[in-house]
Structure formats: C-alpha cells, structure tokens
C-alpha cells in the first residue's frame, strides 16, 4: 500500500488552513466542552478536523483516524492522529502560537507529522527528516541545539498549572536549574526545540492528539521525547522533550523523583 508522504501532509494542512485562517481574529463563537472548567472549542476546530478527515478518507479509506473533536474511527495499524487547533486558548486570544497537528502512525509508532501555523506561514514537518518551510517555499533542515547542561537550557511549558502536587514541586526544581523558563506556546515549543531555539519542553496530562504529530518532528531533528517513565510518548501523558540525551537524563532525574 502506498505510504503517505510530505506532499500529502501539505495537502492535509492546506485543507485545515482554509478553515482556520479565515476564522482567526475574526470573533468566532466559543463553546466550552466542560461544565466545571474552561476547555474551549470553536467552529474552526470542528471545520478543520472535518476537512482533514475528509481528505484522508478519500485517499486512504482503510486507515484509522483519531481526532480531538470527533473521536476515533476505523481499525487499522495505520492511524492518523489529529488536533485541528492545538492551542485553542491562544487561537481565541488572537495569539499566533497555535497550530494544526497531523500525525501518522504505523503499528502505534509515530512516523510522519506536520505542524501548520497559517498566520505566520510556517510549517514544521517530518517525513524521514525534519524540516521547516514557508507555504510553497524551500525546505530548511531542522536540527536541535546540542545543549548538555540544565544551567544552559531554555525550558518551556504551556502553563505551570498543568502540574499538581509533587510533580509541581519537581517542575519548580527543574525550573530553578534552567537558565530560562517561558510559558504559553503549546505545540510551538516543540517545533522551536526541533529548530534549535529551545532545549527542553515539559508537559503534563497530554492526549495522543496533542503530541503524536510532534514526536517525529522532534526525533527526526535529533531530539528525544518520552514520558516521565522513559517510554514512548504516542499515548500521551506526562512528556519530556529534550535536545540531547544528557539534558533528557538530567530532566528525568529531577522530574521522575
């Protein structure tokens, strides 16, 4: 069976961009998916996922799909994992650090992925090698920075509120060791790690659609991404991404307790 490639990843991202970009900073309505907290979703999320699923189903009708908004369909060892807007809070706030995440797995292992940010015109993709490109532009290879020590590391997480109890204490201990800590960039932080601008990304409580597309981008740029237990990250959970093995080991020593 034909394997998806970078051209098809771009095709899927194009379909999503046509739904998300016109709605960005356009005052779209926001629904809350939870009754006891705020978990926003917009028509941009739903329309983008529908567009991606439609394009996948037309080309690969036998593939399974898991999306944030419409759940799982199909049964196959070839599965697409979709977050139509990772960073919906940023999206509804008009901040361009959200992105569309489209990942492809074979036998539960992430092999291909793309993060599309149509407002800035950037795409970060992995199809055997990791690359950055502007829409329609030339590829530029991505490579992590070879940072070895925590004292030289730039650490990112979306929010310290992701961490609770002992894990919050351990994150704060890691933060105290890092050179610089910044918050709030969702999927963009992992792409900055792959591009050599960020050294560590630590997140808690992720779902598969939050991370699957980003795994091959980080790995194919030379980085490491695992759970706190050191396992594969495709299932989500508490995640550590690092530029180098030494940095990853140092972060895990603090975070895993």
C-alpha positions in Angstrom: 0.0 0.0 0.0 1.2 3.5 -0.9 2.7 5.3 2.1 1.7 8.9 2.8 4.4 11.5 2.1 5.2 15.2 2.7 3.1 16.2 -0.3 0.1 14.6 1.3 0.8 16.1 4.7 0.9 19.5 3.0 -2.4 18.7 1.2 -4.0 18.0 4.6 -2.5 21.1 6.1 -3.9 23.2 3.2 -7.3 21.8 3.8 -7.1 22.8 7.5 -5.7 26.2 6.8 -8.6 27.1 4.6 -10.9 26.6 7.7 -8.7 28.0 10.5 -7.1 31.1 9.0 -10.3 33.0 7.9 -11.7 32.5 11.4 -8.6 33.6 13.3 -9.0 37.1 14.9 -12.5 37.1 13.4 -14.5 36.9 16.6 -15.6 33.3 16.2 -18.0 31.9 18.8 -16.5 29.8 21.6 -18.1 26.7 23.2 -17.0 25.2 26.5 -16.6 21.4 26.5 -16.5 21.1 30.3 -19.1 22.0 32.9 -16.6 22.6 35.8 -13.7 24.2 33.9 -12.9 26.1 30.7 -12.0 23.9 27.7 -12.8 25.9 24.6 -13.7 24.7 21.2 -14.7 26.7 18.1 -16.2 26.1 14.7 -12.7 26.5 13.4 -11.6 23.4 15.3 -14.5 21.4 14.1 -14.4 22.5 10.5 -10.6 21.9 10.2 -11.0 18.4 11.6 -13.8 17.6 9.2 -11.7 18.8 6.3 -8.7 16.7 7.3 -10.7 13.6 7.9 -12.5 14.0 4.5 -9.2 14.3 2.7 -7.7 11.3 4.5 -10.8 9.1 3.9 -10.7 10.0 0.2 -7.1 8.8 -0.2 -6.8 6.2 2.5 -10.2 4.8 3.3 -8.8 1.8 5.2 -6.8 3.9 7.6 -7.9 4.6 11.2 -8.3 8.1 12.5 -8.3 9.7 15.9 -9.3 13.3 16.2 -9.7 15.6 19.2 -13.2 16.8 18.2 -14.8 13.7 16.6 -13.0 10.8 18.3 -11.9 7.6 16.7 -13.0 5.8 13.6 -11.7 2.7 11.8 -9.4 -0.1 12.9 -6.0 -0.4 11.3 -2.3 -0.5 12.2 -2.1 2.7 10.1 -3.6 5.6 12.1 -3.9 9.3 11.7 -4.0 11.4 14.8 -5.3 14.9 14.5 -5.5 18.1 16.7 -7.2 20.6 14.4 -6.1 23.5 16.6 -3.6 22.8 19.3 -3.7 25.9 21.4 -7.4 26.9 21.1 -6.9 29.3 24.0 -4.2 31.1 22.1 -6.4 31.0 18.9 -9.4 32.7 20.6 -7.0 35.2 22.2 -5.6 36.2 18.8 -2.1 34.9 19.6 -0.4 33.0 16.7 1.3 30.2 18.6 -1.5 27.7 17.9 -1.1 25.1 15.2 -2.8 22.3 13.3 -1.2 18.9 14.2 -1.5 16.0 11.9 0.4 12.8 12.8 0.6 9.4 11.1 1.4 6.2 13.0 2.3 2.7 11.8 1.9 -0.1 14.4 1.4 2.6 17.1 4.6 4.4 16.3 4.6 8.0 15.0 6.3 8.1 11.7 5.2 11.3 10.0 4.0 14.6 11.3 3.2 18.2 10.4 2.5 21.4 12.4 0.9 24.1 10.3 0.7 27.7 11.5 -1.0 29.5 8.6 -1.0 33.0 10.1 2.8 33.1 10.2 3.0 31.0 7.1 5.2 28.3 8.7 5.1 24.6 8.6 7.3 22.1 10.6 7.2 18.6 9.2 8.8 15.2 9.5 8.8 12.7 6.7 12.0 10.9 7.3 13.9 14.1 8.0 12.6 17.2 9.9 12.2 20.4 8.1 10.8 23.9 8.3 9.2 25.6 5.3 7.1 28.6 4.5 4.0 27.8 2.4 5.2 26.9 -1.0 8.8 27.6 -0.1 12.0 25.6 0.1 12.7 23.2 2.9 15.2 24.1 5.6 16.5 21.2 7.7 15.8 21.3 11.4 18.4 20.3 14.0 18.3 20.6 17.8 20.9 22.6 19.7 23.4 20.4 21.4 22.9 21.8 24.9 24.2 19.5 27.5 23.6 21.1 30.9 20.5 22.4 32.6 22.3 25.6 33.5 22.4 26.4 29.8 18.9 25.2 28.9 15.8 27.1 27.9 12.8 25.3 29.3 9.2 25.7 28.0 5.8 24.5 29.2 2.4 25.7 28.3 1.5 26.5 31.9 2.7 25.7 35.4 -0.9 25.0 36.2 -0.5 21.7 34.2 1.4 20.3 37.2 -0.1 19.3 40.5 1.3 18.2 43.9 4.7 16.5 43.9 5.0 16.9 40.1 4.6 20.7 40.5 7.4 20.7 43.1 9.7 18.7 40.9 8.9 21.0 37.9 9.8 24.0 40.0 13.1 22.3 41.0 13.8 21.8 37.3 12.9 25.4 36.6 15.3 26.6 39.3 18.1 24.8 37.5 17.3 26.0 34.0 18.8 29.2 32.5 15.4 30.5 31.2 11.8 29.3 31.5 9.0 30.5 29.3 5.3 29.7 29.2 2.3 29.5 26.9 3.3 28.3 23.4 1.6 24.9 23.2 2.8 22.9 20.2 5.0 25.7 19.0 7.5 25.0 21.8 8.3 21.5 20.4 8.9 23.0 17.0 11.3 25.5 18.5 13.1 22.7 20.2 13.4 20.9 16.8 14.7 24.2 15.3 17.4 24.6 17.9 15.9 27.6 19.8 14.5 25.7 22.9 16.2 22.9 24.8 13.5 21.3 27.0 9.8 21.1 26.8 7.9 19.5 29.8 4.1 19.0 29.7 1.6 17.0 31.9 -1.6 15.3 31.1 -1.4 15.3 27.3 -3.7 13.3 25.0 -2.4 11.4 21.9 -3.6 14.1 19.6 -1.6 16.7 21.5 1.7 15.0 20.8 1.7 12.4 18.1 2.4 14.8 15.2 5.3 16.4 17.2 7.1 13.2 18.1 8.7 12.6 14.6 9.4 16.3 14.3 11.5 16.3 17.5 13.1 12.9 16.9 14.0 13.5 13.2 15.6 16.8 14.2 17.8 14.8 16.6 16.0 15.3 19.9 14.5 12.9 22.4 10.8 12.8 23.5 9.4 10.3 26.1 7.1 10.0 29.0 8.4 10.6 32.5 8.9 6.8 32.8 11.2 6.9 29.7 8.6 5.2 27.4 7.3 6.1 24.0 5.1 9.2 24.0 2.4 8.3 21.5 -0.1 7.6 24.2 0.3 11.0 25.7 0.6 11.6 29.5 3.4 13.4 31.2 6.0 14.3 28.5 9.6 15.4 28.4 11.3 16.5 25.2 14.9 17.4 25.2 17.6 18.4 22.7 20.2 15.9 23.9 20.4 12.6 25.8 22.4 14.3 28.7 19.7 17.0 29.0 16.9 14.5 28.9 18.5 12.3 31.6 19.1 15.3 33.8 15.5 16.5 33.5 14.1 13.0 34.1 16.2 12.6 37.3 14.5 15.7 38.7 11.0 15.1 37.4 10.6 11.4 38.0 11.5 11.8 41.6 
